[in-house]
């Protein structure tokens, strides 16, 4: 069972990650590239280590899956999912639009999510059955009456593998505007009613688990490209909607031409 104590702990975990990350921002630090050519910095590792130290002390029975230090007790009923810096390339470039992602899942379903931007002091916190907050105050998504009124966001066009790029382009062509960059920050902007749709592909569990309670607790909807809920087993293709009424429109746009590939 997920409780307010878990949410309070998630906020303390985000505080610990902030303290670990801030000294490295726009400073000198060690960096290397992983086997998939994604960058990792001292800040990534310091933040995840700080979070895990608290969890091992206070929730030793819970599982942990982290981007930098792997899995512990991943078959537990309750698992904390960690991405210490989502948007490491933005962090490296000195752009404060990255974020720390902290999620708690129960039986594979996300129940708590934190999106924390440590430089701007911005934090979205979501918990199943509770309203999402931004810096402690409730936020809501906004209505969107048609795709041609929508602001669509995504991190980078090269992250759409194969024909998914064509499907995304068809959707973008129907939206009012498309903005690039932002990683997890875009999902916080959906929750706060500034962006209408985020569509991405190739996300891993640590990229997406925390986003679900944040967006849905603000009145939005998150699912995969088939319209199915996001869980531990999702394929990494993600849709976030501020207005769930646009789901069929987005699914139709993404599916156009699918049978041709």
ZISULBEL-V669814 format. One record per residue. N is the residue number from 1. RES is the residue in one small letter. D_FIRST is the distance of its C-alpha to the first C-alpha in Angstrom with 2 decimals. Layout:
# ZISULBEL-V669814
N;RES;D_FIRST
N;RES;D_FIRST
This chain:
# ZISULBEL-V669814
1;x;0.00
2;x;3.80
3;x;6.43
4;x;10.21
5;x;10.73
6;x;9.42
7;x;11.83
8;x;14.45
9;x;14.27
10;x;14.71
11;x;17.71
12;x;19.11
13;x;18.96
14;x;20.92
15;x;23.32
16;x;24.01
17;x;24.73
18;x;27.05
19;x;28.96
20;x;29.45
21;x;30.58
22;x;32.90
23;x;35.72
24;x;36.17
25;x;36.41
26;x;40.04
27;x;41.01
28;x;42.10
29;x;39.63
30;x;39.61
31;x;38.61
32;x;38.75
33;x;38.03
34;x;35.71
35;x;36.89
36;x;35.87
37;x;37.93
38;x;35.04
39;x;35.61
40;x;33.60
41;x;34.53
42;x;34.18
43;x;31.89
44;x;29.39
45;x;29.30
46;x;29.33
47;x;26.36
48;x;24.17
49;x;25.40
50;x;24.51
51;x;20.89
52;x;20.53
53;x;22.21
54;x;19.62
55;x;16.65
56;x;18.61
57;x;19.19
58;x;15.90
59;x;13.29
60;x;15.66
61;x;13.31
62;x;11.82
63;x;14.16
64;x;16.47
65;x;18.73
66;x;21.39
67;x;24.56
68;x;26.89
69;x;25.69
70;x;24.05
71;x;21.15
72;x;19.71
73;x;17.39
74;x;16.89
75;x;15.92
76;x;12.68
77;x;9.46
78;x;8.45
79;x;11.75
80;x;13.37
81;x;16.30
82;x;19.31
83;x;22.64
84;x;24.48
85;x;27.27
86;x;27.01
87;x;30.67
88;x;32.43
89;x;35.74
90;x;35.45
91;x;34.65
92;x;37.74
93;x;39.84
94;x;38.90
95;x;37.17
96;x;34.23
97;x;32.28
98;x;30.04
99;x;26.48
100;x;23.68
101;x;20.62
102;x;17.20
103;x;14.17
104;x;10.64
105;x;10.04
106;x;7.60
107;x;10.11
108;x;12.71
109;x;11.70
110;x;11.91
111;x;9.34
112;x;11.21
113;x;14.94
114;x;17.80
115;x;21.46
116;x;23.65
117;x;27.44
118;x;28.58
119;x;32.27
120;x;32.13
121;x;29.32
122;x;27.33
123;x;23.57
124;x;21.44
125;x;17.76
126;x;15.42
127;x;11.86
128;x;10.91
129;x;12.30
130;x;14.22
131;x;17.79
132;x;18.66
133;x;20.78
134;x;23.79
135;x;24.73
136;x;22.74
137;x;24.26
138;x;22.93
139;x;24.59
140;x;25.29
141;x;26.86
142;x;30.38
143;x;32.11
144;x;34.28
145;x;36.84
146;x;38.20
147;x;37.95
148;x;41.27
149;x;39.69
150;x;36.73
151;x;36.26
152;x;34.88
153;x;33.61
154;x;33.16
155;x;33.48
156;x;36.64
157;x;38.72
158;x;39.25
159;x;35.58
160;x;36.07
161;x;37.32
162;x;40.01
163;x;40.33
164;x;37.06
165;x;39.26
166;x;41.52
167;x;38.73
168;x;37.40
169;x;40.97
170;x;41.41
171;x;38.40
172;x;39.63
173;x;43.02
174;x;41.65
175;x;39.80
176;x;41.54
177;x;40.79
178;x;38.95
179;x;37.88
180;x;37.28
181;x;35.34
182;x;32.18
183;x;29.47
184;x;26.04
185;x;27.93
186;x;28.94
187;x;25.43
188;x;25.14
189;x;28.50
190;x;27.30
191;x;24.51
192;x;27.24
193;x;29.69
194;x;32.29
195;x;31.91
196;x;31.49
197;x;30.68
198;x;29.69
199;x;30.47
200;x;30.23
201;x;30.52
202;x;29.90
203;x;26.59
204;x;24.46
205;x;20.68
206;x;20.85
207;x;23.00
208;x;20.86
209;x;17.08
210;x;16.99
211;x;19.39
212;x;17.44
213;x;15.12
214;x;18.25
215;x;20.68
216;x;18.76
217;x;17.55
218;x;21.29
219;x;22.32
220;x;23.22
221;x;22.49
222;x;21.88
223;x;22.87
224;x;25.16
225;x;28.91
226;x;28.53
227;x;26.25
228;x;23.21
229;x;19.67
230;x;19.01
231;x;16.92
232;x;17.54
233;x;20.60
234;x;22.27
235;x;25.92
236;x;26.02
237;x;27.85
238;x;26.05
239;x;26.84
240;x;25.55
241;x;27.01
242;x;27.31
243;x;28.63
244;x;27.05
245;x;30.43
246;x;31.98
247;x;29.87
248;x;32.60
249;x;35.24
250;x;33.51
251;x;32.81
252;x;36.43
253;x;37.80
254;x;35.89
255;x;36.96
256;x;40.64
257;x;42.79
258;x;40.00
259;x;42.16
260;x;44.89
261;x;43.03
